[in-house]
Amino acid sequence: MAAASSSPYPFLLLLLLLLFFLFPANGAAASADESGDYIRFYIHEKNLGTANSTLVYSVDLHPGGSPAGFGNIIVFNSVIREEADPASPAIGIEQGFGVSSSLAQDSGLTVLELLFTAGQYQGTSLSVFGLVKASGEEVERGIVGGTGRFRYARGYVLSRVVGGTKETLVWELDAHVLRHGV
């Protein structure tokens, strides 16, 4: 695969600056017009190189090398399910991208949009931003916004791998969402 003709770095810098200014961290406690939600759900990925893969490298700067090579960009579109069982009901789609941002190749920056298409949160979404570690250990990423019921959302998501096969990977996500009373 050929390298992209232009550098992705200006785009990433712009994205980081936008997130910084749009969603400043303030550490303030919840006000009277805010409430919280706890949601557990499961993302079912179909690994690279499998039929109907839900992951694709859009920039591969190190063909034949490690997929976690510094500067590589992966795009994903995976199913969100109620349970870890692949036969459990689908309740949404995870869309986003990741950038291999570590020279040590041990972590990457991810931007996710969790779109709920069924169930209690149908018609809403959560925007998640943060690092994921290549080791597969539990990671915490920030909730930086959302839509519908989750408009003005903030909080965090804990993610961990809970299963999978050679062709699939199942992530358990625990979302702790503080939302404005909209």
VOLUM-186303 format. One record per residue: residue in three letters; x, y, z of N, C-alpha, C in turn. Coordinates in nm, 2 decimals. Atoms other than C-alpha are relative to their C-alpha. Layout:
<ALA, <X, Y, Z>, <X, Y, Z>, <X, Y, Z>>
...
This chain:
<MET, <0.08, -0.12, 0.00>, <0.00, 0.00, 0.00>, <0.09, 0.12, 0.00>>
<ALA, <-0.08, -0.12, 0.01>, <0.14, 0.34, -0.09>, <-0.03, 0.09, 0.11>>
<ALA, <0.02, -0.10, -0.11>, <0.19, 0.61, 0.17>, <-0.09, 0.11, -0.05>>
<ALA, <0.09, -0.11, 0.04>, <-0.06, 0.90, 0.17>, <0.09, 0.11, -0.06>>
<SER, <-0.08, -0.10, 0.07>, <0.05, 1.19, -0.05>, <0.02, 0.12, 0.09>>
<SER, <-0.03, -0.12, -0.09>, <0.01, 1.45, 0.23>, <0.00, -0.05, 0.14>>
<SER, <-0.02, 0.04, -0.14>, <0.10, 1.43, 0.59>, <-0.14, 0.01, 0.08>>
<PRO, <0.12, -0.01, -0.08>, <-0.19, 1.35, 0.84>, <0.02, 0.09, 0.12>>
<TYR, <-0.03, -0.08, -0.12>, <-0.02, 1.56, 1.11>, <-0.07, 0.13, 0.01>>
<PRO, <0.08, -0.13, -0.02>, <-0.18, 1.90, 1.04>, <-0.14, -0.03, 0.03>>
<PHE, <0.14, 0.04, -0.03>, <-0.52, 1.73, 1.04>, <-0.01, -0.04, 0.15>>
<LEU, <0.01, 0.05, -0.14>, <-0.45, 1.56, 1.38>, <0.02, 0.12, 0.10>>
<LEU, <-0.02, -0.11, -0.08>, <-0.31, 1.88, 1.53>, <-0.13, 0.09, 0.01>>
<LEU, <0.12, -0.08, 0.00>, <-0.62, 2.07, 1.42>, <-0.11, -0.07, 0.08>>
<LEU, <0.10, 0.07, -0.08>, <-0.84, 1.80, 1.57>, <0.02, 0.01, 0.15>>
<LEU, <-0.03, -0.01, -0.14>, <-0.66, 1.81, 1.90>, <-0.03, 0.14, 0.05>>
<LEU, <0.02, -0.14, -0.04>, <-0.68, 2.19, 1.92>, <-0.15, 0.03, 0.01>>
<LEU, <0.15, -0.01, 0.00>, <-1.06, 2.18, 1.83>, <-0.05, -0.06, 0.13>>
<LEU, <0.05, 0.07, -0.12>, <-1.12, 1.92, 2.11>, <0.04, 0.08, 0.12>>
<PHE, <-0.04, -0.08, -0.12>, <-0.92, 2.13, 2.36>, <-0.08, 0.12, 0.02>>
<PHE, <0.07, -0.13, -0.01>, <-1.11, 2.45, 2.29>, <-0.15, -0.03, 0.02>>
<LEU, <0.15, 0.03, -0.01>, <-1.46, 2.29, 2.25>, <-0.04, -0.07, 0.13>>
<PHE, <0.03, 0.08, -0.11>, <-1.44, 2.06, 2.55>, <0.11, 0.02, 0.11>>
<PRO, <-0.10, -0.02, -0.11>, <-1.22, 2.22, 2.83>, <-0.03, -0.08, 0.12>>
<ALA, <0.02, 0.07, -0.13>, <-1.16, 2.02, 3.14>, <-0.01, 0.10, 0.11>>
<ASN, <0.02, -0.09, -0.11>, <-1.29, 2.19, 3.44>, <-0.01, -0.07, 0.14>>
<GLY, <0.01, 0.07, -0.13>, <-1.33, 1.92, 3.71>, <-0.11, 0.04, 0.09>>
<ALA, <0.11, -0.04, -0.09>, <-1.64, 2.08, 3.84>, <-0.10, -0.11, 0.03>>
<ALA, <0.09, 0.10, -0.04>, <-1.89, 1.87, 4.03>, <-0.13, 0.02, -0.08>>
<ALA, <0.13, 0.00, 0.08>, <-2.23, 1.79, 3.87>, <-0.09, 0.11, 0.06>>
<SER, <0.09, -0.10, -0.04>, <-2.48, 2.07, 3.89>, <-0.14, -0.06, 0.01>>
<ALA, <0.13, 0.05, -0.03>, <-2.85, 2.03, 3.98>, <-0.07, -0.04, -0.13>>
<ASP, <0.06, 0.04, 0.12>, <-2.94, 2.01, 3.61>, <0.07, -0.11, -0.08>>
<GLU, <-0.08, 0.11, 0.07>, <-2.70, 1.72, 3.53>, <-0.04, -0.13, 0.07>>
<SER, <0.03, 0.13, -0.05>, <-2.76, 1.35, 3.58>, <0.10, -0.09, -0.06>>
<GLY, <-0.10, 0.10, 0.04>, <-2.55, 1.04, 3.53>, <-0.07, -0.13, -0.05>>
<ASP, <0.04, 0.14, 0.05>, <-2.58, 0.71, 3.34>, <0.12, -0.09, 0.00>>
<TYR, <-0.11, 0.11, 0.01>, <-2.38, 0.39, 3.36>, <-0.05, -0.09, -0.11>>
<ILE, <0.04, 0.09, 0.11>, <-2.39, 0.18, 3.04>, <0.11, -0.10, -0.02>>
<ARG, <-0.09, 0.10, 0.03>, <-2.22, -0.15, 2.98>, <-0.04, -0.06, -0.14>>
<PHE, <0.03, 0.06, 0.13>, <-2.20, -0.27, 2.62>, <0.13, -0.06, -0.06>>
<TYR, <-0.11, 0.08, 0.06>, <-1.97, -0.48, 2.39>, <0.02, 0.04, -0.15>>
<ILE, <-0.04, -0.03, 0.14>, <-1.79, -0.39, 2.07>, <0.05, -0.13, -0.06>>
<HIS, <-0.04, 0.12, 0.07>, <-1.75, -0.68, 1.83>, <0.08, 0.04, -0.13>>
<GLU, <-0.08, -0.04, 0.12>, <-1.46, -0.62, 1.58>, <0.03, -0.13, -0.08>>
<LYS, <-0.05, 0.11, 0.08>, <-1.38, -0.84, 1.29>, <0.14, 0.04, -0.05>>
<ASN, <-0.14, -0.03, 0.01>, <-1.00, -0.85, 1.27>, <0.05, 0.03, -0.15>>
<LEU, <-0.07, -0.02, 0.13>, <-0.78, -0.73, 0.98>, <0.03, -0.13, -0.07>>
<GLY, <-0.03, 0.12, 0.07>, <-0.74, -0.98, 0.71>, <-0.11, -0.11, 0.00>>
<THR, <0.11, 0.10, 0.00>, <-1.07, -1.16, 0.78>, <-0.11, 0.05, -0.10>>
<ALA, <0.11, -0.04, 0.09>, <-1.38, -1.17, 0.56>, <-0.09, 0.11, 0.08>>
<ASN, <0.08, -0.11, -0.05>, <-1.59, -0.85, 0.62>, <0.06, 0.06, 0.12>>
<SER, <-0.08, -0.06, -0.10>, <-1.32, -0.70, 0.84>, <-0.07, 0.14, 0.03>>
<THR, <0.06, -0.13, -0.04>, <-1.45, -0.40, 1.04>, <0.11, 0.11, 0.03>>
<LEU, <-0.11, -0.08, -0.02>, <-1.10, -0.25, 1.05>, <0.08, 0.01, -0.13>>
<VAL, <-0.09, -0.01, 0.12>, <-0.88, -0.11, 0.77>, <0.10, 0.10, 0.02>>
<TYR, <-0.10, -0.10, -0.01>, <-0.55, 0.07, 0.76>, <-0.01, 0.09, -0.12>>
<SER, <0.01, -0.10, 0.11>, <-0.60, 0.39, 0.56>, <0.14, 0.06, -0.03>>
<VAL, <-0.13, -0.04, 0.02>, <-0.24, 0.49, 0.60>, <0.09, -0.11, 0.06>>
<ASP, <-0.09, 0.10, -0.05>, <0.03, 0.22, 0.63>, <0.14, 0.05, -0.04>>
<LEU, <-0.13, -0.06, 0.03>, <0.37, 0.39, 0.65>, <0.11, -0.10, 0.00>>
<HIS, <-0.10, 0.11, -0.02>, <0.55, 0.06, 0.72>, <-0.04, -0.13, -0.06>>
<PRO, <0.05, 0.12, 0.06>, <0.43, -0.20, 0.47>, <0.09, -0.12, 0.03>>
<GLY, <-0.07, 0.12, -0.04>, <0.53, -0.55, 0.58>, <0.06, 0.01, 0.14>>
<GLY, <-0.04, -0.02, -0.13>, <0.62, -0.41, 0.92>, <-0.11, -0.02, 0.10>>
<SER, <0.10, 0.01, -0.11>, <0.43, -0.39, 1.25>, <-0.12, 0.09, -0.04>>
<PRO, <0.12, -0.09, 0.03>, <0.07, -0.27, 1.20>, <-0.01, 0.11, 0.10>>
<ALA, <0.00, -0.11, -0.10>, <0.13, -0.06, 1.51>, <0.11, 0.10, -0.03>>
<GLY, <-0.11, -0.09, 0.03>, <0.41, 0.13, 1.33>, <-0.04, 0.14, 0.01>>
<PHE, <0.02, -0.14, -0.03>, <0.44, 0.49, 1.42>, <-0.05, 0.07, -0.12>>
<GLY, <0.05, -0.08, 0.11>, <0.22, 0.71, 1.20>, <-0.11, -0.07, -0.07>>
<ASN, <0.11, 0.07, 0.07>, <-0.02, 0.44, 1.08>, <-0.13, 0.05, 0.05>>
<ILE, <0.14, -0.04, -0.03>, <-0.39, 0.52, 1.07>, <-0.09, -0.11, -0.03>>
<ILE, <0.10, 0.11, 0.02>, <-0.66, 0.26, 1.11>, <-0.14, 0.06, 0.02>>
<VAL, <0.14, -0.05, 0.00>, <-1.03, 0.33, 1.05>, <-0.09, -0.13, 0.04>>
<PHE, <0.08, 0.12, -0.04>, <-1.30, 0.11, 1.21>, <-0.15, 0.04, 0.00>>
<ASN, <0.15, -0.01, 0.01>, <-1.68, 0.05, 1.19>, <-0.05, -0.13, 0.05>>
<SER, <0.04, 0.12, -0.07>, <-1.78, -0.22, 1.44>, <-0.13, 0.00, 0.06>>
<VAL, <0.13, 0.01, -0.06>, <-2.10, -0.35, 1.58>, <0.01, 0.01, 0.16>>
<ILE, <0.02, -0.01, -0.15>, <-2.21, -0.26, 1.94>, <-0.11, -0.09, 0.03>>
<ARG, <0.10, 0.09, -0.04>, <-2.40, -0.54, 2.11>, <-0.03, 0.01, 0.15>>
<GLU, <0.04, 0.00, -0.14>, <-2.58, -0.58, 2.44>, <0.09, -0.08, 0.09>>
<GLU, <-0.08, 0.09, -0.08>, <-2.36, -0.87, 2.55>, <0.12, -0.04, -0.08>>
<ALA, <-0.12, 0.05, 0.07>, <-2.03, -1.04, 2.47>, <-0.03, -0.11, -0.10>>
<ASP, <0.05, 0.11, 0.09>, <-2.22, -1.32, 2.29>, <-0.03, 0.06, -0.14>>
<PRO, <0.03, -0.06, 0.14>, <-2.21, -1.25, 1.91>, <-0.14, -0.01, -0.04>>
<ALA, <0.14, 0.01, 0.04>, <-2.57, -1.36, 1.89>, <-0.09, 0.10, 0.08>>
<SER, <0.08, -0.09, -0.08>, <-2.68, -1.09, 2.14>, <-0.05, 0.12, -0.10>>
<PRO, <0.06, -0.10, 0.09>, <-2.89, -0.80, 1.99>, <0.10, 0.11, -0.02>>
<ALA, <-0.08, -0.12, 0.03>, <-2.70, -0.52, 1.81>, <-0.08, 0.12, 0.04>>
<ILE, <0.07, -0.13, -0.05>, <-2.77, -0.18, 1.97>, <0.07, 0.12, -0.06>>
<GLY, <-0.06, -0.12, 0.06>, <-2.54, 0.04, 1.76>, <0.13, -0.04, -0.08>>
<ILE, <-0.12, 0.01, 0.08>, <-2.22, 0.10, 1.57>, <0.11, 0.09, 0.06>>
<GLU, <-0.11, -0.08, -0.05>, <-1.88, 0.22, 1.68>, <0.08, 0.04, -0.13>>
<GLN, <-0.07, -0.05, 0.12>, <-1.72, 0.44, 1.41>, <0.12, 0.09, 0.05>>
<GLY, <-0.11, -0.09, -0.04>, <-1.38, 0.61, 1.43>, <0.13, -0.03, -0.06>>
<PHE, <-0.13, 0.03, 0.06>, <-1.01, 0.60, 1.37>, <0.10, 0.00, 0.12>>
<GLY, <-0.11, 0.00, -0.09>, <-0.69, 0.54, 1.55>, <0.13, 0.03, -0.07>>
<VAL, <-0.13, -0.03, 0.05>, <-0.34, 0.67, 1.50>, <0.11, -0.06, 0.09>>
<SER, <-0.11, 0.06, -0.08>, <-0.03, 0.48, 1.61>, <0.09, 0.12, 0.03>>
<SER, <-0.06, -0.12, -0.03>, <0.11, 0.77, 1.80>, <0.12, -0.02, 0.10>>
<SER, <-0.11, 0.03, -0.09>, <0.38, 0.60, 2.01>, <0.12, -0.05, -0.08>>
<LEU, <-0.12, 0.05, 0.06>, <0.74, 0.56, 1.89>, <0.03, -0.14, 0.05>>
<ALA, <-0.03, 0.13, -0.06>, <0.76, 0.26, 2.12>, <-0.11, -0.11, -0.05>>
<GLN, <0.11, 0.09, 0.05>, <0.45, 0.11, 1.94>, <-0.08, -0.07, 0.10>>
<ASP, <0.08, 0.06, -0.11>, <0.27, 0.05, 2.27>, <-0.13, 0.06, 0.02>>
<SER, <0.13, -0.06, -0.01>, <-0.03, 0.28, 2.23>, <-0.03, 0.08, -0.12>>
<GLY, <0.05, -0.08, 0.11>, <-0.24, 0.47, 1.99>, <-0.11, 0.09, 0.04>>
<LEU, <0.10, -0.10, -0.02>, <-0.47, 0.77, 1.99>, <-0.13, -0.04, -0.07>>
<THR, <0.13, 0.04, 0.07>, <-0.84, 0.69, 1.92>, <-0.10, 0.11, 0.01>>
<VAL, <0.12, -0.09, 0.00>, <-1.14, 0.90, 1.83>, <-0.12, -0.09, -0.04>>
<LEU, <0.12, 0.09, 0.03>, <-1.47, 0.71, 1.85>, <-0.13, 0.07, 0.01>>
<GLU, <0.14, -0.05, -0.01>, <-1.83, 0.79, 1.79>, <-0.08, -0.13, 0.02>>
<LEU, <0.08, 0.12, -0.04>, <-2.06, 0.53, 1.96>, <-0.14, 0.04, -0.03>>
<LEU, <0.13, -0.03, 0.05>, <-2.39, 0.55, 1.77>, <-0.10, -0.10, 0.04>>
<PHE, <0.09, 0.10, -0.04>, <-2.68, 0.38, 1.94>, <-0.12, 0.00, -0.09>>
<THR, <0.11, 0.01, 0.10>, <-2.94, 0.26, 1.69>, <-0.12, -0.08, 0.05>>
<ALA, <0.11, 0.08, -0.06>, <-3.16, 0.04, 1.92>, <0.01, 0.01, 0.15>>
<GLY, <0.00, 0.00, -0.14>, <-3.26, 0.00, 2.28>, <-0.03, 0.13, 0.07>>
<GLN, <0.03, -0.11, -0.08>, <-3.29, 0.25, 2.56>, <0.07, 0.13, -0.05>>
<TYR, <-0.07, -0.12, 0.04>, <-3.04, 0.49, 2.40>, <-0.01, 0.03, -0.15>>
<GLN, <0.02, -0.01, 0.14>, <-3.16, 0.47, 2.04>, <-0.01, 0.15, -0.04>>
<GLY, <0.01, -0.14, 0.05>, <-3.10, 0.79, 1.85>, <0.10, 0.09, 0.06>>
<THR, <-0.10, -0.08, -0.07>, <-2.81, 0.91, 2.07>, <0.14, -0.05, -0.04>>
<SER, <-0.14, 0.04, 0.02>, <-2.43, 0.90, 2.05>, <0.08, 0.06, 0.11>>
<LEU, <-0.10, -0.05, -0.10>, <-2.13, 0.94, 2.27>, <0.13, 0.02, -0.08>>
<SER, <-0.13, -0.03, 0.06>, <-1.80, 1.09, 2.15>, <0.11, -0.03, 0.10>>
<VAL, <-0.10, 0.04, -0.09>, <-1.49, 0.93, 2.30>, <0.14, 0.03, -0.06>>
<PHE, <-0.13, -0.04, 0.05>, <-1.13, 1.04, 2.28>, <0.11, -0.05, 0.10>>
<GLY, <-0.10, 0.04, -0.09>, <-0.81, 0.89, 2.42>, <0.09, -0.11, -0.05>>
<LEU, <-0.10, 0.10, 0.03>, <-0.52, 0.64, 2.42>, <-0.05, -0.14, 0.02>>
<VAL, <0.02, 0.14, -0.02>, <-0.55, 0.26, 2.38>, <0.13, -0.06, 0.00>>
<LYS, <-0.14, 0.06, -0.01>, <-0.26, 0.04, 2.47>, <0.00, -0.13, -0.08>>
<ALA, <-0.02, 0.12, 0.09>, <-0.13, -0.24, 2.24>, <0.00, -0.12, 0.09>>
<SER, <0.00, 0.12, -0.09>, <-0.10, -0.47, 2.54>, <-0.13, -0.06, 0.03>>
<GLY, <0.13, 0.05, -0.02>, <-0.47, -0.51, 2.56>, <-0.05, 0.02, 0.14>>
<GLU, <0.05, -0.02, -0.14>, <-0.49, -0.40, 2.93>, <-0.11, 0.10, 0.00>>
<GLU, <0.11, -0.09, -0.01>, <-0.78, -0.20, 3.05>, <0.04, 0.14, -0.02>>
<VAL, <-0.04, -0.14, 0.03>, <-0.78, 0.16, 2.93>, <-0.12, 0.09, 0.04>>
<GLU, <0.10, -0.10, -0.03>, <-0.97, 0.47, 3.03>, <0.01, 0.11, -0.11>>
<ARG, <0.00, -0.11, 0.09>, <-1.07, 0.73, 2.77>, <-0.11, 0.09, 0.04>>
<GLY, <0.09, -0.10, -0.03>, <-1.26, 1.05, 2.80>, <-0.12, 0.01, -0.09>>
<ILE, <0.12, -0.04, 0.08>, <-1.62, 1.12, 2.69>, <0.00, 0.15, -0.02>>
<VAL, <-0.01, -0.15, 0.03>, <-1.60, 1.46, 2.52>, <-0.12, 0.06, -0.06>>
<GLY, <0.13, -0.05, 0.05>, <-1.96, 1.50, 2.40>, <-0.09, -0.11, -0.04>>
<GLY, <0.10, 0.09, 0.05>, <-2.26, 1.34, 2.25>, <-0.11, 0.07, -0.07>>
<THR, <0.12, -0.06, 0.06>, <-2.59, 1.39, 2.08>, <-0.13, -0.06, 0.07>>
<GLY, <0.13, 0.04, -0.05>, <-2.96, 1.35, 2.17>, <0.01, 0.00, 0.15>>
<ARG, <0.00, 0.01, -0.14>, <-2.99, 1.24, 2.53>, <0.13, 0.03, 0.06>>
<PHE, <-0.13, -0.02, -0.05>, <-2.62, 1.27, 2.57>, <0.07, 0.13, -0.05>>
<ARG, <-0.05, -0.13, 0.04>, <-2.59, 1.63, 2.44>, <0.08, 0.06, 0.12>>
<TYR, <-0.09, -0.06, -0.11>, <-2.31, 1.81, 2.65>, <0.05, -0.11, 0.09>>
<ALA, <-0.05, 0.10, -0.09>, <-2.20, 1.47, 2.79>, <0.15, 0.02, 0.03>>
<ARG, <-0.14, 0.02, -0.04>, <-1.88, 1.42, 2.97>, <0.01, -0.12, 0.09>>
<GLY, <-0.02, 0.11, -0.08>, <-1.73, 1.14, 3.16>, <0.12, -0.09, -0.04>>
<TYR, <-0.11, 0.09, 0.04>, <-1.51, 0.83, 3.09>, <-0.06, -0.13, -0.04>>
<VAL, <0.03, 0.14, 0.05>, <-1.52, 0.49, 2.93>, <0.12, -0.09, 0.04>>
<LEU, <-0.10, 0.10, -0.03>, <-1.33, 0.19, 3.07>, <-0.02, -0.11, -0.11>>
<SER, <0.01, 0.11, 0.10>, <-1.25, -0.07, 2.79>, <0.10, -0.11, 0.03>>
<ARG, <-0.08, 0.11, -0.01>, <-1.11, -0.41, 2.81>, <-0.04, -0.11, -0.09>>
<VAL, <0.03, 0.11, 0.09>, <-1.08, -0.71, 2.58>, <-0.05, -0.12, 0.09>>
<VAL, <0.06, 0.11, -0.08>, <-1.31, -0.99, 2.71>, <-0.02, -0.13, -0.07>>
<GLY, <0.01, 0.13, 0.08>, <-1.30, -1.25, 2.43>, <0.03, 0.02, -0.14>>
<GLY, <-0.02, 0.00, 0.14>, <-1.26, -1.33, 2.08>, <0.06, -0.12, -0.06>>
<THR, <-0.06, 0.12, 0.07>, <-1.11, -1.57, 1.83>, <0.11, 0.06, -0.09>>
<LYS, <-0.10, -0.05, 0.10>, <-0.85, -1.55, 1.55>, <-0.06, 0.10, -0.09>>
<GLU, <0.06, -0.09, 0.10>, <-1.11, -1.36, 1.34>, <-0.07, 0.12, 0.07>>
<THR, <0.08, -0.10, -0.07>, <-1.29, -1.15, 1.61>, <0.07, 0.04, 0.13>>
<LEU, <-0.04, -0.05, -0.13>, <-1.22, -0.94, 1.91>, <-0.12, 0.06, 0.07>>
<VAL, <0.12, -0.05, -0.07>, <-1.48, -0.85, 2.18>, <0.06, 0.09, 0.11>>
<TRP, <-0.04, -0.10, -0.10>, <-1.43, -0.54, 2.39>, <-0.12, 0.03, 0.09>>
<GLU, <0.11, -0.04, -0.10>, <-1.64, -0.47, 2.71>, <0.03, 0.15, 0.03>>
<LEU, <-0.01, -0.14, -0.03>, <-1.70, -0.10, 2.76>, <-0.10, 0.04, 0.11>>
<ASP, <0.08, -0.06, -0.11>, <-1.83, 0.06, 3.08>, <0.01, 0.15, -0.01>>
<ALA, <0.01, -0.15, 0.02>, <-1.94, 0.42, 3.01>, <-0.06, 0.06, 0.12>>
<HIS, <0.05, -0.08, -0.11>, <-1.98, 0.65, 3.30>, <-0.03, 0.14, -0.05>>
<VAL, <0.04, -0.12, 0.08>, <-2.17, 0.94, 3.15>, <-0.07, 0.11, 0.10>>
<LEU, <0.06, -0.11, -0.06>, <-2.25, 1.28, 3.31>, <-0.06, 0.08, -0.11>>
<ARG, <0.07, -0.07, 0.11>, <-2.51, 1.46, 3.10>, <-0.08, 0.11, 0.06>>
<HIS, <0.08, -0.12, -0.03>, <-2.68, 1.79, 3.10>, <-0.15, -0.04, -0.01>>
<GLY, <0.14, 0.04, 0.00>, <-3.06, 1.77, 3.17>, <-0.07, 0.06, -0.12>>
<VAL, <0.06, -0.05, 0.12>, <-3.17, 1.82, 2.81>, <-0.13, -0.08, -0.03>>
